[in-house]
Every structure is written in C-alpha cells, then in structure tokens.
Amino acid sequence: MVSLAQLTVWRDALMAARYRGVRTVEYDGKRVTYASDGEMAAALADLNRKIAGAEGRVSVVRIQSSKGL
C-alpha cells in the first residue's frame, strides 16, 4: 500500500513538471514520460482521488429527492 506522503510527493512532482511544460517526471529514481498533457491531467486526477480517499475526505455528494408522487 502506498502512503499518503508518497502519493503527495508523486502528485507534486507531476504538477511541477506539467507547469514547466515538461512531459517527463522523475521521482524515487524512476522516470515516467507522458504522451500528452491530457494523459498527465488524467494521472493528476487519479492521484488527487487517491489522496482524497487516503485522507478520508468525500469528494462527491449526490442528492436525490422526490415529491412522493
């Protein structure tokens, strides 16, 4: 299992590379090259979901109501 701290390190490295306009990210001695900015955005969204889950936060709330008819 990956720790919250490690997920945060990965997210920060990915965000820094994306903001610099670089598609290659290095962390923990590993190098990952993304094909497009969209692929980087998808990876960031996945990391943010995992971080939110590890922190116990709820990221989506759905409300349903009915008039009882």
C-alpha positions as CSV (number, residue, x, y, z in Angstrom):
1,M,0.0,0.0,0.0
2,V,1.2,3.5,-0.9
3,S,1.3,6.1,1.9
4,L,-0.4,9.4,1.8
5,A,3.0,11.1,1.9
6,Q,4.2,9.1,-1.2
7,L,1.1,10.0,-3.1
8,T,1.6,13.6,-2.3
9,V,5.2,13.5,-3.5
10,W,4.2,11.9,-6.8
11,R,1.4,14.5,-7.3
12,D,3.7,17.4,-6.5
13,A,6.4,16.1,-8.9
14,L,3.8,15.6,-11.7
15,M,2.3,19.1,-11.1
16,A,5.7,20.8,-11.2
17,A,6.6,19.0,-14.5
18,R,3.2,19.9,-16.0
19,Y,3.5,23.6,-15.1
20,R,7.0,23.7,-16.6
21,G,5.7,22.2,-19.8
22,V,7.7,19.0,-19.4
23,R,6.2,15.6,-20.0
24,T,8.8,13.6,-18.2
25,V,8.6,13.2,-14.4
26,E,11.3,11.8,-12.2
27,Y,10.8,10.6,-8.6
28,D,12.2,7.9,-6.4
29,G,14.8,7.2,-9.1
30,K,12.1,6.4,-11.7
31,R,11.3,8.3,-14.9
32,V,7.9,8.4,-16.5
33,T,7.2,10.1,-19.8
34,Y,3.6,11.0,-20.6
35,A,2.4,11.1,-24.2
36,S,0.2,14.2,-23.8
37,D,-1.0,16.9,-21.4
38,G,-4.3,15.0,-21.3
39,E,-2.5,11.9,-20.0
40,M,-0.8,14.0,-17.3
41,A,-4.1,15.5,-16.4
42,A,-5.7,12.1,-16.0
43,A,-2.8,10.9,-13.9
44,L,-3.2,14.0,-11.7
45,A,-6.9,13.4,-11.3
46,D,-6.2,9.8,-10.3
47,L,-3.6,10.9,-7.7
48,N,-6.0,13.5,-6.3
49,R,-8.7,10.9,-5.9
50,K,-6.3,8.5,-4.1
51,I,-5.1,11.3,-1.9
52,A,-8.7,12.4,-1.0
53,G,-9.5,8.7,-0.2
54,A,-6.5,8.3,2.0
55,E,-7.4,11.5,3.9
56,G,-10.9,10.2,4.3
57,R,-12.5,13.1,2.5
58,V,-15.7,12.8,0.5
59,S,-15.2,14.2,-3.0
60,V,-18.6,13.6,-4.5
61,V,-22.0,14.1,-2.9
62,R,-25.2,13.1,-4.7
63,I,-28.5,14.3,-3.6
64,Q,-31.8,12.7,-4.7
65,S,-35.2,14.0,-3.8
66,S,-38.8,13.1,-4.7
67,K,-42.1,14.8,-4.2
68,G,-43.5,11.4,-3.2
69,L,-46.0,11.2,-6.1
